[in-house]
Amino acid sequence: MYLLWGILIVVAGLFLLICGRLKSEFIIYRLIVARSKILWGENTHRFHQIAGAIVIIVGVLVALGYI
């Protein structure tokens, strides 16, 4: 079961990382950006890239059963 959740977490992290890198116009990502722009301003895409990388690391740890 940890493997499944770990893979799902990694996919969510990849979504944030890739969309942040490309400054995507995908509707779900635009909604996330609209909310985080309040706090992060113009650095919101960089924030999503960093957060996506951290989420990927956590997902890998969950998949391996360390968390």
PyMOL Python script that loads the backbone (N, CA, C, O; Angstrom):
from pymol import cmd

cmd.read_pdbstr("""\
ATOM      1  N   MET A   1       0.818  -1.191   0.000  1.00  0.00           N
ATOM      2  CA  MET A   1       0.000   0.000   0.000  1.00  0.00           C
ATOM      3  C   MET A   1       0.867   1.262   0.000  1.00  0.00           C
ATOM      4  O   MET A   1       0.500   2.274  -0.597  1.00  0.00           O
ATOM      5  N   TYR A   2       2.027   1.193   0.679  1.00  0.00           N
ATOM      6  CA  TYR A   2       2.923   2.344   0.686  1.00  0.00           C
ATOM      7  C   TYR A   2       3.406   2.676  -0.714  1.00  0.00           C
ATOM      8  O   TYR A   2       3.584   3.844  -1.057  1.00  0.00           O
ATOM      9  N   LEU A   3       3.616   1.654  -1.513  1.00  0.00           N
ATOM     10  CA  LEU A   3       4.089   1.868  -2.875  1.00  0.00           C
ATOM     11  C   LEU A   3       3.082   2.682  -3.683  1.00  0.00           C
ATOM     12  O   LEU A   3       3.463   3.610  -4.397  1.00  0.00           O
ATOM     13  N   LEU A   4       1.813   2.343  -3.576  1.00  0.00           N
ATOM     14  CA  LEU A   4       0.771   3.063  -4.308  1.00  0.00           C
ATOM     15  C   LEU A   4       0.719   4.529  -3.893  1.00  0.00           C
ATOM     16  O   LEU A   4       0.709   5.418  -4.745  1.00  0.00           O
ATOM     17  N   TRP A   5       0.685   4.782  -2.590  1.00  0.00           N
ATOM     18  CA  TRP A   5       0.632   6.161  -2.108  1.00  0.00           C
ATOM     19  C   TRP A   5       1.898   6.926  -2.472  1.00  0.00           C
ATOM     20  O   TRP A   5       1.840   8.106  -2.816  1.00  0.00           O
ATOM     21  N   GLY A   6       3.027   6.257  -2.396  1.00  0.00           N
ATOM     22  CA  GLY A   6       4.282   6.897  -2.769  1.00  0.00           C
ATOM     23  C   GLY A   6       4.293   7.317  -4.222  1.00  0.00           C
ATOM     24  O   GLY A   6       4.744   8.414  -4.552  1.00  0.00           O
ATOM     25  N   ILE A   7       3.802   6.452  -5.092  1.00  0.00           N
ATOM     26  CA  ILE A   7       3.740   6.779  -6.521  1.00  0.00           C
ATOM     27  C   ILE A   7       2.793   7.948  -6.773  1.00  0.00           C
ATOM     28  O   ILE A   7       3.095   8.827  -7.581  1.00  0.00           O
ATOM     29  N   LEU A   8       1.656   7.964  -6.091  1.00  0.00           N
ATOM     30  CA  LEU A   8       0.713   9.075  -6.255  1.00  0.00           C
ATOM     31  C   LEU A   8       1.307  10.392  -5.771  1.00  0.00           C
ATOM     32  O   LEU A   8       1.086  11.436  -6.385  1.00  0.00           O
ATOM     33  N   ILE A   9       2.056  10.350  -4.681  1.00  0.00           N
ATOM     34  CA  ILE A   9       2.699  11.556  -4.172  1.00  0.00           C
ATOM     35  C   ILE A   9       3.771  12.036  -5.152  1.00  0.00           C
ATOM     36  O   ILE A   9       3.893  13.236  -5.398  1.00  0.00           O
ATOM     37  N   VAL A  10       4.538  11.115  -5.706  1.00  0.00           N
ATOM     38  CA  VAL A  10       5.560  11.482  -6.690  1.00  0.00           C
ATOM     39  C   VAL A  10       4.911  12.110  -7.918  1.00  0.00           C
ATOM     40  O   VAL A  10       5.437  13.085  -8.455  1.00  0.00           O
ATOM     41  N   VAL A  11       3.797  11.581  -8.366  1.00  0.00           N
ATOM     42  CA  VAL A  11       3.091  12.145  -9.529  1.00  0.00           C
ATOM     43  C   VAL A  11       2.630  13.567  -9.227  1.00  0.00           C
ATOM     44  O   VAL A  11       2.742  14.449 -10.079  1.00  0.00           O
ATOM     45  N   ALA A  12       2.111  13.797  -8.022  1.00  0.00           N
ATOM     46  CA  ALA A  12       1.698  15.155  -7.644  1.00  0.00           C
ATOM     47  C   ALA A  12       2.902  16.101  -7.633  1.00  0.00           C
ATOM     48  O   ALA A  12       2.799  17.245  -8.075  1.00  0.00           O
ATOM     49  N   GLY A  13       4.028  15.629  -7.134  1.00  0.00           N
ATOM     50  CA  GLY A  13       5.240  16.442  -7.130  1.00  0.00           C
ATOM     51  C   GLY A  13       5.740  16.739  -8.529  1.00  0.00           C
ATOM     52  O   GLY A  13       6.172  17.855  -8.818  1.00  0.00           O
ATOM     53  N   LEU A  14       5.681  15.746  -9.392  1.00  0.00           N
ATOM     54  CA  LEU A  14       6.078  15.956 -10.787  1.00  0.00           C
ATOM     55  C   LEU A  14       5.174  16.982 -11.469  1.00  0.00           C
ATOM     56  O   LEU A  14       5.635  17.809 -12.255  1.00  0.00           O
ATOM     57  N   PHE A  15       3.891  16.915 -11.158  1.00  0.00           N
ATOM     58  CA  PHE A  15       2.946  17.884 -11.718  1.00  0.00           C
ATOM     59  C   PHE A  15       3.355  19.301 -11.330  1.00  0.00           C
ATOM     60  O   PHE A  15       3.419  20.186 -12.183  1.00  0.00           O
ATOM     61  N   LEU A  16       3.632  19.517 -10.041  1.00  0.00           N
ATOM     62  CA  LEU A  16       4.038  20.844  -9.590  1.00  0.00           C
ATOM     63  C   LEU A  16       5.365  21.268 -10.207  1.00  0.00           C
ATOM     64  O   LEU A  16       5.516  22.408 -10.647  1.00  0.00           O
ATOM     65  N   LEU A  17       6.308  20.362 -10.239  1.00  0.00           N
ATOM     66  CA  LEU A  17       7.632  20.678 -10.763  1.00  0.00           C
ATOM     67  C   LEU A  17       7.580  21.030 -12.246  1.00  0.00           C
ATOM     68  O   LEU A  17       8.151  22.038 -12.664  1.00  0.00           O
ATOM     69  N   ILE A  18       6.909  20.220 -13.032  1.00  0.00           N
ATOM     70  CA  ILE A  18       6.849  20.440 -14.478  1.00  0.00           C
ATOM     71  C   ILE A  18       6.018  21.671 -14.820  1.00  0.00           C
ATOM     72  O   ILE A  18       6.427  22.492 -15.641  1.00  0.00           O
ATOM     73  N   CYS A  19       4.861  21.800 -14.195  1.00  0.00           N
ATOM     74  CA  CYS A  19       4.017  22.970 -14.483  1.00  0.00           C
ATOM     75  C   CYS A  19       4.694  24.257 -14.032  1.00  0.00           C
ATOM     76  O   CYS A  19       4.578  25.283 -14.703  1.00  0.00           O
ATOM     77  N   GLY A  20       5.399  24.215 -12.904  1.00  0.00           N
ATOM     78  CA  GLY A  20       6.122  25.394 -12.451  1.00  0.00           C
ATOM     79  C   GLY A  20       7.257  25.758 -13.382  1.00  0.00           C
ATOM     80  O   GLY A  20       7.517  26.937 -13.624  1.00  0.00           O
ATOM     81  N   ARG A  21       7.930  24.754 -13.901  1.00  0.00           N
ATOM     82  CA  ARG A  21       9.048  24.994 -14.825  1.00  0.00           C
ATOM     83  C   ARG A  21       8.562  25.592 -16.146  1.00  0.00           C
ATOM     84  O   ARG A  21       9.196  26.487 -16.704  1.00  0.00           O
ATOM     85  N   LEU A  22       7.435  25.088 -16.636  1.00  0.00           N
ATOM     86  CA  LEU A  22       6.904  25.539 -17.927  1.00  0.00           C
ATOM     87  C   LEU A  22       5.960  26.737 -17.810  1.00  0.00           C
ATOM     88  O   LEU A  22       5.530  27.295 -18.820  1.00  0.00           O
ATOM     89  N   LYS A  23       5.644  27.124 -16.583  1.00  0.00           N
ATOM     90  CA  LYS A  23       4.651  28.174 -16.326  1.00  0.00           C
ATOM     91  C   LYS A  23       3.368  27.858 -17.090  1.00  0.00           C
ATOM     92  O   LYS A  23       2.857  28.666 -17.865  1.00  0.00           O
ATOM     93  N   SER A  24       2.881  26.670 -16.842  1.00  0.00           N
ATOM     94  CA  SER A  24       1.765  26.096 -17.578  1.00  0.00           C
ATOM     95  C   SER A  24       0.487  26.919 -17.441  1.00  0.00           C
ATOM     96  O   SER A  24       0.293  27.628 -16.454  1.00  0.00           O
ATOM     97  N   GLU A  25      -0.364  26.815 -18.431  1.00  0.00           N
ATOM     98  CA  GLU A  25      -1.676  27.446 -18.420  1.00  0.00           C
ATOM     99  C   GLU A  25      -2.788  26.423 -18.180  1.00  0.00           C
ATOM    100  O   GLU A  25      -3.961  26.712 -18.415  1.00  0.00           O
ATOM    101  N   PHE A  26      -2.423  25.238 -17.716  1.00  0.00           N
ATOM    102  CA  PHE A  26      -3.397  24.196 -17.400  1.00  0.00           C
ATOM    103  C   PHE A  26      -4.313  24.706 -16.286  1.00  0.00           C
ATOM    104  O   PHE A  26      -3.841  25.329 -15.334  1.00  0.00           O
ATOM    105  N   ILE A  27      -5.602  24.450 -16.397  1.00  0.00           N
ATOM    106  CA  ILE A  27      -6.596  25.075 -15.526  1.00  0.00           C
ATOM    107  C   ILE A  27      -6.356  24.767 -14.042  1.00  0.00           C
ATOM    108  O   ILE A  27      -6.494  25.659 -13.204  1.00  0.00           O
ATOM    109  N   ILE A  28      -6.006  23.542 -13.711  1.00  0.00           N
ATOM    110  CA  ILE A  28      -5.776  23.200 -12.308  1.00  0.00           C
ATOM    111  C   ILE A  28      -4.552  23.946 -11.781  1.00  0.00           C
ATOM    112  O   ILE A  28      -4.559  24.450 -10.658  1.00  0.00           O
ATOM    113  N   TYR A  29      -3.522  24.011 -12.586  1.00  0.00           N
ATOM    114  CA  TYR A  29      -2.314  24.726 -12.151  1.00  0.00           C
ATOM    115  C   TYR A  29      -2.583  26.225 -12.031  1.00  0.00           C
ATOM    116  O   TYR A  29      -2.062  26.869 -11.121  1.00  0.00           O
ATOM    117  N   ARG A  30      -3.373  26.780 -12.918  1.00  0.00           N
ATOM    118  CA  ARG A  30      -3.708  28.203 -12.825  1.00  0.00           C
ATOM    119  C   ARG A  30      -4.448  28.512 -11.535  1.00  0.00           C
ATOM    120  O   ARG A  30      -4.229  29.565 -10.935  1.00  0.00           O
ATOM    121  N   LEU A  31      -5.326  27.606 -11.096  1.00  0.00           N
ATOM    122  CA  LEU A  31      -6.032  27.800  -9.825  1.00  0.00           C
ATOM    123  C   LEU A  31      -5.056  27.773  -8.649  1.00  0.00           C
ATOM    124  O   LEU A  31      -5.175  28.571  -7.720  1.00  0.00           O
ATOM    125  N   ILE A  32      -4.099  26.860  -8.692  1.00  0.00           N
ATOM    126  CA  ILE A  32      -3.096  26.777  -7.634  1.00  0.00           C
ATOM    127  C   ILE A  32      -2.243  28.050  -7.627  1.00  0.00           C
ATOM    128  O   ILE A  32      -1.943  28.594  -6.564  1.00  0.00           O
ATOM    129  N   VAL A  33      -1.859  28.513  -8.801  1.00  0.00           N
ATOM    130  CA  VAL A  33      -1.037  29.723  -8.908  1.00  0.00           C
ATOM    131  C   VAL A  33      -1.801  30.938  -8.395  1.00  0.00           C
ATOM    132  O   VAL A  33      -1.228  31.785  -7.710  1.00  0.00           O
ATOM    133  N   ALA A  34      -3.070  31.028  -8.715  1.00  0.00           N
ATOM    134  CA  ALA A  34      -3.864  32.179  -8.280  1.00  0.00           C
ATOM    135  C   ALA A  34      -3.888  32.282  -6.757  1.00  0.00           C
ATOM    136  O   ALA A  34      -3.839  33.380  -6.202  1.00  0.00           O
ATOM    137  N   ARG A  35      -3.964  31.145  -6.093  1.00  0.00           N
ATOM    138  CA  ARG A  35      -3.984  31.169  -4.623  1.00  0.00           C
ATOM    139  C   ARG A  35      -2.616  31.468  -4.040  1.00  0.00           C
ATOM    140  O   ARG A  35      -2.513  32.194  -3.051  1.00  0.00           O
ATOM    141  N   SER A  36      -1.578  30.929  -4.626  1.00  0.00           N
ATOM    142  CA  SER A  36      -0.254  31.134  -4.045  1.00  0.00           C
ATOM    143  C   SER A  36       0.372  32.463  -4.440  1.00  0.00           C
ATOM    144  O   SER A  36       1.335  32.901  -3.810  1.00  0.00           O
ATOM    145  N   LYS A  37      -0.156  33.112  -5.472  1.00  0.00           N
ATOM    146  CA  LYS A  37       0.365  34.415  -5.880  1.00  0.00           C
ATOM    147  C   LYS A  37       0.110  35.469  -4.805  1.00  0.00           C
ATOM    148  O   LYS A  37       0.831  36.465  -4.737  1.00  0.00           O
ATOM    149  N   ILE A  38      -0.889  35.266  -3.979  1.00  0.00           N
ATOM    150  CA  ILE A  38      -1.184  36.197  -2.893  1.00  0.00           C
ATOM    151  C   ILE A  38       0.021  36.316  -1.962  1.00  0.00           C
ATOM    152  O   ILE A  38       0.379  37.414  -1.536  1.00  0.00           O
ATOM    153  N   LEU A  39       0.638  35.189  -1.653  1.00  0.00           N
ATOM    154  CA  LEU A  39       1.764  35.174  -0.722  1.00  0.00           C
ATOM    155  C   LEU A  39       3.113  35.318  -1.427  1.00  0.00           C
ATOM    156  O   LEU A  39       3.990  36.029  -0.937  1.00  0.00           O
ATOM    157  N   TRP A  40       3.286  34.657  -2.565  1.00  0.00           N
ATOM    158  CA  TRP A  40       4.593  34.577  -3.198  1.00  0.00           C
ATOM    159  C   TRP A  40       4.805  35.581  -4.314  1.00  0.00           C
ATOM    160  O   TRP A  40       5.942  35.779  -4.742  1.00  0.00           O
ATOM    161  N   GLY A  41       3.763  36.216  -4.797  1.00  0.00           N
ATOM    162  CA  GLY A  41       3.906  37.211  -5.864  1.00  0.00           C
ATOM    163  C   GLY A  41       4.445  36.600  -7.141  1.00  0.00           C
ATOM    164  O   GLY A  41       3.937  35.585  -7.618  1.00  0.00           O
ATOM    165  N   GLU A  42       5.480  37.223  -7.695  1.00  0.00           N
ATOM    166  CA  GLU A  42       6.049  36.766  -8.956  1.00  0.00           C
ATOM    167  C   GLU A  42       6.931  35.530  -8.803  1.00  0.00           C
ATOM    168  O   GLU A  42       7.321  34.929  -9.804  1.00  0.00           O
ATOM    169  N   ASN A  43       7.248  35.146  -7.590  1.00  0.00           N
ATOM    170  CA  ASN A  43       8.090  33.967  -7.349  1.00  0.00           C
ATOM    171  C   ASN A  43       7.279  32.692  -7.183  1.00  0.00           C
ATOM    172  O   ASN A  43       7.815  31.671  -6.754  1.00  0.00           O
ATOM    173  N   THR A  44       6.023  32.734  -7.510  1.00  0.00           N
ATOM    174  CA  THR A  44       5.158  31.582  -7.268  1.00  0.00           C
ATOM    175  C   THR A  44       5.566  30.357  -8.088  1.00  0.00           C
ATOM    176  O   THR A  44       5.449  29.231  -7.606  1.00  0.00           O
ATOM    177  N   HIS A  45       6.042  30.557  -9.314  1.00  0.00           N
ATOM    178  CA  HIS A  45       6.437  29.408 -10.136  1.00  0.00           C
ATOM    179  C   HIS A  45       7.695  28.755  -9.569  1.00  0.00           C
ATOM    180  O   HIS A  45       7.812  27.529  -9.566  1.00  0.00           O
ATOM    181  N   ARG A  46       8.623  29.556  -9.096  1.00  0.00           N
ATOM    182  CA  ARG A  46       9.835  29.014  -8.470  1.00  0.00           C
ATOM    183  C   ARG A  46       9.475  28.256  -7.189  1.00  0.00           C
ATOM    184  O   ARG A  46      10.032  27.195  -6.907  1.00  0.00           O
ATOM    185  N   PHE A  47       8.536  28.814  -6.420  1.00  0.00           N
ATOM    186  CA  PHE A  47       8.064  28.141  -5.211  1.00  0.00           C
ATOM    187  C   PHE A  47       7.474  26.778  -5.555  1.00  0.00           C
ATOM    188  O   PHE A  47       7.735  25.803  -4.851  1.00  0.00           O
ATOM    189  N   HIS A  48       6.689  26.691  -6.616  1.00  0.00           N
ATOM    190  CA  HIS A  48       6.086  25.415  -6.996  1.00  0.00           C
ATOM    191  C   HIS A  48       7.132  24.418  -7.469  1.00  0.00           C
ATOM    192  O   HIS A  48       6.978  23.216  -7.251  1.00  0.00           O
ATOM    193  N   GLN A  49       8.183  24.890  -8.105  1.00  0.00           N
ATOM    194  CA  GLN A  49       9.259  23.987  -8.511  1.00  0.00           C
ATOM    195  C   GLN A  49       9.946  23.394  -7.284  1.00  0.00           C
ATOM    196  O   GLN A  49      10.182  22.187  -7.225  1.00  0.00           O
ATOM    197  N   ILE A  50      10.263  24.225  -6.322  1.00  0.00           N
ATOM    198  CA  ILE A  50      10.936  23.750  -5.109  1.00  0.00           C
ATOM    199  C   ILE A  50      10.013  22.841  -4.310  1.00  0.00           C
ATOM    200  O   ILE A  50      10.435  21.786  -3.836  1.00  0.00           O
ATOM    201  N   ALA A  51       8.762  23.243  -4.159  1.00  0.00           N
ATOM    202  CA  ALA A  51       7.805  22.421  -3.426  1.00  0.00           C
ATOM    203  C   ALA A  51       7.585  21.087  -4.132  1.00  0.00           C
ATOM    204  O   ALA A  51       7.462  20.054  -3.474  1.00  0.00           O
ATOM    205  N   GLY A  52       7.534  21.096  -5.455  1.00  0.00           N
ATOM    206  CA  GLY A  52       7.376  19.859  -6.221  1.00  0.00           C
ATOM    207  C   GLY A  52       8.538  18.911  -6.003  1.00  0.00           C
ATOM    208  O   GLY A  52       8.338  17.703  -5.872  1.00  0.00           O
ATOM    209  N   ALA A  53       9.756  19.443  -5.964  1.00  0.00           N
ATOM    210  CA  ALA A  53      10.932  18.600  -5.720  1.00  0.00           C
ATOM    211  C   ALA A  53      10.882  17.986  -4.321  1.00  0.00           C
ATOM    212  O   ALA A  53      11.211  16.814  -4.141  1.00  0.00           O
ATOM    213  N   ILE A  54      10.472  18.773  -3.342  1.00  0.00           N
ATOM    214  CA  ILE A  54      10.362  18.252  -1.972  1.00  0.00           C
ATOM    215  C   ILE A  54       9.285  17.176  -1.896  1.00  0.00           C
ATOM    216  O   ILE A  54       9.475  16.159  -1.229  1.00  0.00           O
ATOM    217  N   VAL A  55       8.169  17.388  -2.564  1.00  0.00           N
ATOM    218  CA  VAL A  55       7.082  16.396  -2.567  1.00  0.00           C
ATOM    219  C   VAL A  55       7.545  15.106  -3.236  1.00  0.00           C
ATOM    220  O   VAL A  55       7.181  14.018  -2.791  1.00  0.00           O
ATOM    221  N   ILE A  56       8.338  15.211  -4.293  1.00  0.00           N
ATOM    222  CA  ILE A  56       8.873  14.013  -4.957  1.00  0.00           C
ATOM    223  C   ILE A  56       9.751  13.226  -3.996  1.00  0.00           C
ATOM    224  O   ILE A  56       9.644  12.002  -3.917  1.00  0.00           O
ATOM    225  N   ILE A  57      10.614  13.914  -3.270  1.00  0.00           N
ATOM    226  CA  ILE A  57      11.487  13.237  -2.306  1.00  0.00           C
ATOM    227  C   ILE A  57      10.667  12.534  -1.233  1.00  0.00           C
ATOM    228  O   ILE A  57      10.954  11.390  -0.882  1.00  0.00           O
ATOM    229  N   VAL A  58       9.656  13.206  -0.712  1.00  0.00           N
ATOM    230  CA  VAL A  58       8.793  12.589   0.297  1.00  0.00           C
ATOM    231  C   VAL A  58       8.056  11.390  -0.289  1.00  0.00           C
ATOM    232  O   VAL A  58       7.907  10.370   0.384  1.00  0.00           O
ATOM    233  N   GLY A  59       7.594  11.496  -1.529  1.00  0.00           N
ATOM    234  CA  GLY A  59       6.905  10.383  -2.180  1.00  0.00           C
ATOM    235  C   GLY A  59       7.795   9.172  -2.335  1.00  0.00           C
ATOM    236  O   GLY A  59       7.351   8.042  -2.135  1.00  0.00           O
ATOM    237  N   VAL A  60       9.043   9.397  -2.689  1.00  0.00           N
ATOM    238  CA  VAL A  60       9.988   8.280  -2.813  1.00  0.00           C
ATOM    239  C   VAL A  60      10.201   7.621  -1.454  1.00  0.00           C
ATOM    240  O   VAL A  60      10.247   6.396  -1.349  1.00  0.00           O
ATOM    241  N   LEU A  61      10.331   8.446  -0.415  1.00  0.00           N
ATOM    242  CA  LEU A  61      10.512   7.881   0.933  1.00  0.00           C
ATOM    243  C   LEU A  61       9.291   7.079   1.376  1.00  0.00           C
ATOM    244  O   LEU A  61       9.430   6.039   2.020  1.00  0.00           O
ATOM    245  N   VAL A  62       8.106   7.556   1.035  1.00  0.00           N
ATOM    246  CA  VAL A  62       6.887   6.811   1.368  1.00  0.00           C
ATOM    247  C   VAL A  62       6.836   5.497   0.597  1.00  0.00           C
ATOM    248  O   VAL A  62       6.484   4.458   1.157  1.00  0.00           O
ATOM    249  N   ALA A  63       7.185   5.540  -0.678  1.00  0.00           N
ATOM    250  CA  ALA A  63       7.160   4.331  -1.503  1.00  0.00           C
ATOM    251  C   ALA A  63       8.132   3.296  -0.985  1.00  0.00           C
ATOM    252  O   ALA A  63       7.863   2.097  -1.057  1.00  0.00           O
ATOM    253  N   LEU A  64       9.274   3.752  -0.457  1.00  0.00           N
ATOM    254  CA  LEU A  64      10.253   2.821   0.079  1.00  0.00           C
ATOM    255  C   LEU A  64       9.934   2.370   1.509  1.00  0.00           C
ATOM    256  O   LEU A  64      10.592   1.477   2.043  1.00  0.00           O
ATOM    257  N   GLY A  65       8.935   2.982   2.116  1.00  0.00           N
ATOM    258  CA  GLY A  65       8.503   2.583   3.454  1.00  0.00           C
ATOM    259  C   GLY A  65       9.243   3.238   4.587  1.00  0.00           C
ATOM    260  O   GLY A  65       9.150   2.778   5.725  1.00  0.00           O
ATOM    261  N   TYR A  66       9.980   4.305   4.315  1.00  0.00           N
ATOM    262  CA  TYR A  66      10.716   4.995   5.375  1.00  0.00           C
ATOM    263  C   TYR A  66       9.834   5.941   6.167  1.00  0.00           C
ATOM    264  O   TYR A  66      10.138   6.258   7.317  1.00  0.00           O
ATOM    265  N   ILE A  67       8.751   6.393   5.567  1.00  0.00           N
ATOM    266  CA  ILE A  67       7.830   7.307   6.271  1.00  0.00           C
ATOM    267  C   ILE A  67       6.503   6.616   6.439  1.00  0.00           C
ATOM    268  O   ILE A  67       5.573   7.192   7.004  1.00  0.00           O
TER     269      ILE A  67
END
""", "prot")
cmd.dss("prot")
cmd.show_as("cartoon", "prot")
cmd.util.cbc("prot")
cmd.orient("prot")
